Amino acid sequence: MITIDVDAEVAKVTAYLNKKQAWGYGFIRYSIYRKMIVHITGYTKLYFIRKIFLKMIELNLFIKQKTTKRSYMYKYRNPNKVKVENKCITISF
């Protein structure tokens, strides 16, 4: 039985996507990310590839957008982007 270290593979894939600046690709299908993961890791079993991709979604590394055909498109998040939250507080006396 073959087992994989999912966390190590996720780190490898995220390092590659950061190097290639994948956030500039925009929203693309899972199949394109699947091909990238196959290229990076060398795994061909869809179970391992899907497991790596789902772990990356769990870590909130992608922005998920629903299409009109009941499928999803994914965009890799820019890790260098500053997260800004605007909170308005109204104080009445």
CORVEN-V5918 format. One line per field, one symbol per residue. psi: psi as a letter, one per 40 degrees, with the letter a starting at -180 (. if undefined). A space follows every 10 residues. Layout:
psi->???
This chain:
psi->hhiigddddd ddddddddde feeedahiid dddddddddd deiehddddd ddddddddef eihhhhieff iiiihhihee hhhhhhhhhh hh.
